Amino acid sequence: MTYDAIEGTVQRLADSPGGQILLALRDGLQRSLPAYLGIFVLGFVGAFPATSRLIAWLIDADRLPSGVDIIVVSPVEFLFLQLRIAGSFGLMLVVLFMVVQVARHGLRHQAIQTRLQELDVRLPRPGPAVVLATVAAGSLMVMGLLYAWYALIPMLLDYLTNDAQQAGLSTEWRLSSYAGFIVNLLAASAVGFQAPLVTTVVLRAGLVTRGQLAQSRRGIWFGAFVLGALMSPPDPLSLFLVAVPVIVLFEAAMVADRFTRPEAV
């Protein structure tokens, strides 16, 4: 393909409705860079003083399995972990602000409005439905965090510790690895427990039918195990304990939709 052909293809994509939307979003995001930087700095500065207390709370002896010691392998490991936690918090605030900005800007674009009408997609308007969805998302996130903290993490820590100790190994865990282990499992559970809300929203909005989701069940189940593989330790028990709740919640949402909307297919 020649340079002129490539340039023509890029220009056609840029002139298309989707290209115009992306260009408009890009310009809006570029204009908001100072605001993003400010939000990140505020989140970082606000979170950094609390990171040492958070780390001390995580490595408290009451929360560790018997015989486990937390070690640092370099003089700056503790500081780097503090910077990582504070930076993650600031980045999370930036991402949340960016998602809201993109959603507000994109949904007002004429091309998106036209396409939504063509697909007969009924997005919820501000009101009780949005409030209910927000409350449900927060409640499911809390449920996921509680499941991870009180069931998933203690079970896995005991399993991994006993496995190593039975092999005659000393159980000394690196501080950054231990903190990353905890954070990954908490994040995976918080995200995975959104499965019933996402399922309900896409069904009620008409994005897909219940029959189409049922036909895609194998792919959805596989995606749940991929999530577990990406965000859990590399052992079968961790994978199973992360993926199965997602599958169960998805199936529960399908059953609830079948009972509340028996006329839908």
N, C-alpha and C positions, 0 to 999 in steps of 0.2 A: 504494500500500500504506500502511495507516494505521500509526501508532506502535504500537498494541496488537498488530497483526499481526506487525510486525517484532520486537517484544519477545517474542511467543510463539514465533516461529521461532528466535530466539537461545536462548530457554530450552530448547526441544526439542533443539537441537544440544548445548547444555551438558549436558543430562540423558542424552544418548546415550553409548554406550561410548567412542566416539572423543572426545567432548567431555570425559568424565570423565578420560580419559587425558591430554588436553592440559591440563586444569586441574591435575591432579596434578603433571604435569611443570613447569607454570608455578610452582606453589608450591615445588617442589623447587629450581628454578633461582633463585627469589627468595631462598630461605633460603641459597643458596650464593653470593650476590653478594659478601660479604666475602672468601670464598675465591678467587673469580674475580679480584677486585681485587688480592689478595695475590700470586696467580700472575702476573698481568700485571706488577706492580711488580718482582717478582723476575726475570722474564724480561727486562724492560726494563733494569734496573740491571745485570744480568749481561751483557747483550749490548752495551750502549752503549760500554764501553771498547774493545771489539774492532772497532767500526764504522770507525774511522779507518784501522786496518790493513787491513781488508777493502777499503775504497774505494781505498787506495793500491795494493793488490794488483791490483784490477780495472783501474786506469788505468796500470799499468806499461807502459812503451813496448814491451816484448816481446810484449804481448798486443793491441796496437793495430795496425791496418793502417798501412802506410807513408804518411806525409804527413798523418796525423790528429792533431789537437790537441784536448785536452779543456779546456773553459773553464767558468768560473762567471760568471753574469751578475748576481749580487747578492752583497753581503757575507755574507749569512746562508744562502746556498744549501747550502754544505757542512754547516753545522750542521743545517739542516732535513733533509738527506738522512740524516745520522746518526740524528736523532730518528725518521725514518720507518723506517729499517732496524731500530732497536731496538724501536720500537713494533710493527712487523710480527712480530718474533720473540715478543714478549710476547703478542700477540693469537693467534699460532699455538698457543702453549702453552694459552691459555684455551680455544680451540676444541677442541683435543685432549681436554682434561679434560672439557669439556662433552659431547662426543660419547660418551665413555666413561660419563659419569654418566647421560645420557639412555638409552643402550643398556641399561645395567644396570637402571635403574628401569623402563623401558618393557617389557622382556622379562619382568619379574616380574609385570606387571599381568595380572589374570585375563582381561580382555577380549582382550588380545593373545594370551595362551596359547590361548584358545578359538578365535580366528580362525586362528591358525597350524595348529591341529589340523584345522579345517574345510578349509583349503587344502592340507593334507598337505605342509606345508613342514617340511623336516628341517634345522633349524639345527645346525651342528656344536657338539658339547659340548666343554668344556675337555679338551684332550688332544692327541694327535699332530696331528690335523687343524688345530686352531687354531694350533699352533706352526708347522706347515708353511705355512699361509696367511700367517702373520706374516713368516716368512723369505722367502716368495715376494714379498710386497708390498715388503719392504725391498730385495730383490735387483732387482726390476723398477724401483724408484725410482732405485737407483744406476745401472742400465743407462740409464734415461732421462736422468739428469744427465750421464753420460759421453757419450751421443749428442749432447746439446745442446752440451756444452762443447767437445768435440773435433771435431765434424763440423758441426752445425747453425750454431752461432754464428760460427765462423771463416769458413764459406762465405758466410753472409749479410753479415757485415761487409765482406769483400772485395768482394762483389758490389755492395753499396750504395756503398762508397767509390769503386770504379772507375767506377760509373755517374755519380756526381757529379763526379769529377775529369775524366772524358771530356767532360763538359758545360762544363768550364772553371770549376767552382765550387771554392772553398776548403772543405776538410773540417775544420770546427771544430764539435765536438759538445758540447752542453751536458751537464754532469756528471750532473744528475738524470735527463735523458732517456736517456743512455747506460746508467746503472745500471738504470733501469726496463726498458730493452730486454733487458738480460742476465737480469734476474730473471724477467721474463715468459716468456722462452723456456725457462729452466730449469724454471719451474713447469709450463708447458704440457707439457714432455716428461716430467717426473716423474709428472704426473697421467695423461697419455695412455698411458704404458707400463703402466698398471694394467689396460688393456683385457683381456688374456688372463686375469688373475686374476678380474676381475669376471664375465667370460663363463663361466668354469669354475664359479664359486660359484653363480651363478643357475641354471645347468644342473643341477649336482649336488644343489642344494637343492630342485629341482622347482618353482621359481618360474615358469619357462617351459620349453617343450620346444625341442629343437634345430630342429624344423620351424618353430615360431613365430619363433625368431630368424632363421632363413633367410628367412622371409617378410617380416621387418622389415629385411632387409639394406640396402635403399635408405635407410631412415630412419636407420639406424646410421651408414652412410657419410656421410650429410648432417650428422649430429651431429658426426662427426669434423671435417668441414670448418668447422662453426660454431665448434668449439673452437679450430681453427687461426686462424679470422678474429678471434676475441675476444682471443687471447693472443699473436698474432704481429704484426709490422709489416704495414701495409696494402699488400702487394705479392703477386702470384701465387706467386712462388718460395717465400716464407716460408710462405704458406698450404699449399702443396703439401708442403713438407718437414716441417711439423708434423702434417698430417692423414694422410699416407700411412702412416707407421709405425704409427699407431693402427689403421688399417684392416687392415694386414698382420698385426698381432698378433691382432686379433679373428678374422680368418680362420684363422690358425694354431691358435687355441684351438678353433675349430669343427672343424677337421680332426683335432686331437688327441682331442677328445671322440668323434668318429665312430669312430676306431680303438680307443679304450679302452672304449667302450660301444656296440658295434655293435647291441645289442638295443634301445637307446633310439631314439626317433624325434623 
